Amino acid sequence: MNAPGDTAGRVAGDIAVLGAGMHPWGKWGHRFVRYGAVAARAALADAGVDWRRVDSVVGANTVRGGYPGQVAGATFARALGWQGARVTSVYAACASGAQAIATARAQILAGQADVVLVVGADAAPKGFFAPAAGDRPDDPDWLRFRVLGATNPCYFGLFARRRMALYGETPEDFARVKVKNAAAGALNPYARYRRRVTAAEVAASPVVADPLRLLDICATSDGGAALVLSGLDFARRHGVARPVRIRAVSTGTPVHPRTALDLPDIATDQAPASGPREDTFRPSIARAAYEEAGTGPQELSFAEVYDLSTALELQWYEDIGLCPPGEAAKLLREGVTALGGRVPVNPSGGLASFGEAVPAQAIAQVCELTWQLRGAAGDRQVAGARVGISVNQGLFGHGSAVVAVR
């Protein structure tokens, strides 16, 4: 028997991505339901599947949408028109979308549904995210704001400082990440920011959390994304002989002791007498997906990573196995992770170009995997794309990764 958290040898099976759809990111001033419904209809049209044929709707929740946001599956089903589908609602902070995909996959492989619609959407506040009002002294997210005054950009800045101290990275390296992602985002019709930027513009933007500047940190946005997923048998009956396939989804949690700080932690666990573990949480997210998919970083054509800040993107290069610790900036400088490079990272433009629409983000990453693997990404197309991974991390130990192939 495998130990808890050990996914080696567990091959769950492929499912097909029949359709992908999005609502453009931005600040539109509407309720989240509108963005999700637009994305859902686009995904259904892309799949060529009638809404009445959908067996299940899995919604990624938004805490900012009131009660409708807490029951997103039913909210989106109602917006599209009640037709009897089963509904599920999932919340896992920034990993909500990937948890929703995992739920849909489980339903399909268990024979509970032939076709599942996965939807996530958000209408985010201006500025950085903050906890809801009220006193909650047992809530680490509340504590880090109210006790430490540690906003998300504060963590991002500390993380960047750590990489500078350990590996000699510079603000100029961080700026290169933004320049790279802005160049890709300028080619993406769904991106909020569709303008190339220069390193000089990054350096001239206001300091937010030293050493990070405004253009180093992602915005908060409105947006929506949706996928139509099915079993492979249904895809063939539907006339899709070679669909993009989701081969693995990891939704792991940390292992004691935690020796690396992540939002919203304000301390690490005590290490046992035997000493700390060699591995940490973030690398385990992608590793579990690779093991389930029977692949590895050497086979990746491209990756979508959760670039909350420029320095965090560099960390993901190491955590998904593109290079050893300390060599991420070298990959960046050599153009390996740019469009046209050996393993483009964030060919969508990433959060640098989209901003965060929390429950939609991991779904949007898989939309990009789908379009790239179909060869339908237009001017940002990765040549010969065959294997892609998306990785994402939510508060409170929610890690997620999706491996898709064609």
Buried (B, 14 or more C-beta within 10 A) or exposed (E): EEEEEEBEEEEBBBBBBBBBBBBBBBBBEEBBBBBBBBBBBBBBEBBEBEBEBBBBBBBBBBBBBEEBBBBBBBBBBBBBEEEEBBBBBBBBBBBBBBBBBBBBBBBBBEEEBBBBBBBBBBBBEEEBBEBEEEEEEEBBBBBBBBEEEBBBBBBBBBBBBBBBEEBEBEBEBBBBBBBBBBBBBBBBEBBBBBEEBEBEBBBEBEEBBEBBBEBBBBBBBBBBBBBBBBBBEBBBEBEBEEBBBBBBBBBBEBBEBBBEBBBBBEEEEEEEEEEBBEEBBBBBBBBBBBBBBEBEBEBBBBBBBBBBBBBBBBBBBBBBBBBEEBBBBBBBEEBBBBBEBBBBBBBBBBBBBBBBBBBBBBBBBBBBBBBBBBEEBEEBBBEEBBBBBBBBBBBBBBBBBBBBBB
